[in-house]
Amino acid sequence: MDSALAKIVEESGLETTKAQYILDKFQSYFAIAAEWEAKAKTIVVTDASQTADMQMARVGRLFLRDKRIAVEKARKTLKEQALREGKAIDGIANVLKALIAPIEEYLEQQEKFVERKLAAEQEAKRKEIERRMEEERIAKEKAEAEERERIRLENERLKAEAAQREEQARIEREKQEQLLAQERAKAAAEKKAIEDKARLEREKAEKAAKAEREKQAKLLAEQKAEAERKEREAAAEKKRLEELLKNQVECPYCHKTFQLA
């Protein structure tokens, strides 16, 4: 146990005095732990009648608990001291660094004057290049924006002109359609007038033809009636003559005809 503790302290890299102080604080606890590790193995309770062994176990447990608590207190005490030492060391170091750092920085500036000058010149050049690039970028973006605006306005103008042409074409189409409609209406009216005139003339001709047909039919009927009348009269006359001839006699001597009563 002692060798294990010594190894831990040795590997920590602590200063000899501090290392020995820590060993002195904890070494006795290693001895107690080793002693009770051996004693604890001799206490084996297997029956309820082993009251003495159980009592010994209780005494040992409470004793070791006190030592464990003492170890924890020692740890905290040492750590608090170490923290206070660390804070003091940090404070002193910070004060010294605050004193030394500005001097070191000033001397570094003097030492690296040429490097700083070159770096400043390079930085100035870099900023100048960036400034020019930024100006070029802004000018390019402005030119592109102006070109886009010009194209937009041109497109709007072309669209307006196209819309105007389309509107004019629409008006012209409407005029042409109106003219065609008027011409169709006029042609339809003229056609209707011609058709009406032709119809009237046809009706007139048909009427005249009908009248003529009726006249001819009437004339034919009259002529037929007259012919029939004449035929009847001729037939009657023929019959009368035949009747007369039946009652006539011819003189054989003078050849005169005489009517018999």
C-alpha angles and dihedrals in degrees: 000000000000091000091049091052092046090051092052092050092044093051091049090069093227123162112267097248093050091044091053091047091055091047090052091051097051106023095085090055091057089055092049091047091050092048093050093043087064095041094048091057090057091058108081115161114199101150137045090235092068093093093146092056091046090050090049089050090052092049091049093046093051091045092051091045088056090049091047090052089047090051090052091049091049090049092051092045093050092044092049090051089048091049091050089048090048092050092048091048091047091049094050091045092050092051091049092046090049089054097042101039097067091048091047090048092049092049090047089053090052091044094049098039093127093046091048091048092050091045091050091049091048090047090050090049091047091050090046090051090047090047091051092044089049091048090048090048091049091046091048092048090047091049091047090048091049090048091049089049091048090050090046092051091045090050090048090049091049091046090050091048091047090048090049091049090047091049091048090048089049091051090048090048090050090049091048090046090049091048091047089047090050091046091047090048090047092046090046090049091047090046090048090048090050091045091047091048091046090046091050091046090046091048090046091048091045089048091047090045090048090048089047091047090048089046091048090044090049091046091048089047090049091045090047090047090047091047091047089047091049090046090051091046091046090047090048090046090047090049091047091048090047088051090049091048091052090059096044126093129191121228108236090212106044096017091227120146120235126194116230117222 
